[in-house]
């Protein structure tokens, strides 16, 4: 049985980092639609991949969380990215495979991946 | 939905919206009865009798934004397709318990799937709430001393270890997912859950 011991090591590492950080409005927020429509369309692995990528890259100013149904169920999985001081960007028909590019180009690099945004959809 | 863990996530989201403080998810396999039982219990706002009765009807909803609600009906249908049953117990102001049973070996039963992802998402996205997940087989309690009977995950224990580090930290969420996955895969494969 794997214990929570590894979590203690992770806590110690994070504790030293958290104290250096500002909490609040300077964070980039990634919200994944997690209502029935989103879940059925595959939102959970998308959120898990964002978590994985942010954790592996050690991005300290990014939070990944969930939101409900925003009313465009036909475009699920839907992901909203809020960069402080910028307009919200909505990515649609997301998949796990598309996550890496959004993290690299948009969240780290500051360039919106327009191939995946809702404005690029014509259906 | 291709995994029961997705149905479970979907139903637990109802508990989030019901303002629950604690959500308890129990998955129990009964190999001799060829049954799998899944329950999601919360201490949220609950429903009155009439609302609870209507909740599994796809065209019943208390929402005004849209006329359908598919989460509970979908879970109910999945259970009944495998020869199982579905029940909602609820009381206004006290919480709700949703229980579904499935034919454990039934060909139409979806596999349990990735409960690590489901629990880590629920815990990380709702840091002010607590979640318990128990996976067990037979009538043994999940927290039997030698750990052979099952597995228990409790965010209250996780938060105690974290000592102020937010449970929503992506690295903590990734840890929880793999912690649950590694500790349950043997049980899942032994009982084909």
HADDOCK unambig.tbl for C-alpha pairs under 7 A between the chains (distance, minus, plus):
assign (segid A and resid 1 and name CA) (segid B and resid 147 and name CA) 6.97 0.50 0.50
assign (segid A and resid 1 and name CA) (segid B and resid 183 and name CA) 6.08 0.50 0.50
assign (segid A and resid 2 and name CA) (segid B and resid 183 and name CA) 6.11 0.50 0.50
assign (segid A and resid 8 and name CA) (segid B and resid 161 and name CA) 6.26 0.50 0.50
assign (segid A and resid 11 and name CA) (segid B and resid 162 and name CA) 5.50 0.50 0.50
assign (segid A and resid 11 and name CA) (segid B and resid 165 and name CA) 6.58 0.50 0.50
assign (segid A and resid 14 and name CA) (segid B and resid 165 and name CA) 6.93 0.50 0.50
assign (segid A and resid 15 and name CA) (segid B and resid 165 and name CA) 6.26 0.50 0.50
assign (segid A and resid 35 and name CA) (segid B and resid 10 and name CA) 6.75 0.50 0.50
assign (segid A and resid 36 and name CA) (segid B and resid 10 and name CA) 5.86 0.50 0.50
assign (segid A and resid 36 and name CA) (segid B and resid 70 and name CA) 6.94 0.50 0.50
assign (segid A and resid 36 and name CA) (segid B and resid 71 and name CA) 5.79 0.50 0.50
assign (segid A and resid 39 and name CA) (segid B and resid 6 and name CA) 6.66 0.50 0.50
assign (segid A and resid 40 and name CA) (segid B and resid 1 and name CA) 5.40 0.50 0.50
assign (segid A and resid 48 and name CA) (segid B and resid 117 and name CA) 6.55 0.50 0.50
assign (segid A and resid 51 and name CA) (segid B and resid 170 and name CA) 5.07 0.50 0.50
assign (segid A and resid 51 and name CA) (segid B and resid 174 and name CA) 6.57 0.50 0.50
assign (segid A and resid 52 and name CA) (segid B and resid 174 and name CA) 6.11 0.50 0.50
assign (segid A and resid 54 and name CA) (segid B and resid 170 and name CA) 6.46 0.50 0.50
assign (segid A and resid 55 and name CA) (segid B and resid 170 and name CA) 5.19 0.50 0.50
assign (segid A and resid 55 and name CA) (segid B and resid 171 and name CA) 4.73 0.50 0.50
assign (segid A and resid 65 and name CA) (segid B and resid 125 and name CA) 4.97 0.50 0.50
assign (segid A and resid 66 and name CA) (segid B and resid 125 and name CA) 6.09 0.50 0.50
